[in-house]
Amino acid sequence: IAPGDAQTNLLLAGKIFFERGTEHARRGEWDEAATLFNEALQLQRDALGKDRVECARSLNAVGTALAELGVMFGALEALEEALWIRQRALGDRDPSVVVVTNNIELLDRQRREEDAHEYSV
């Protein structure tokens, strides 16, 4: 890596933040994971632009972390943006599109179950 290559340096830093976020997620430390995934996302966007597949991976991770924290609206927003990017770049049948679609469906099912429980109490 050339020290002067700002884009490469941003991407490398983003990769490090993403990996650290993944470590925290594995330990169930969702608040820290969400922060690190968001940092990775910002660095990727600074290096590549907003609508790149690399950003969709981080958006999916942000959405998953926020869902674990109970921040459903933010989680859904991140997952829907990840889905839009991946569908546009890779097509509807790409396995990564299916993964994000499943994450959105799980989040929606969880929200419906919480709503049903809230109304039954």
Buried (B, 14 or more C-beta within 10 A) or exposed (E): EEEEEEEEBBBBBBBBBBEBBBEBBEEEBBEBBBBBBBBBBBBBBBBBEEEBBBBBBBBBBBBBBBBBBEBBEBBBBBBBBBBBBBBEBBEEEBEBBEBBBEBBEEBEEBBEEEEEEEEEE
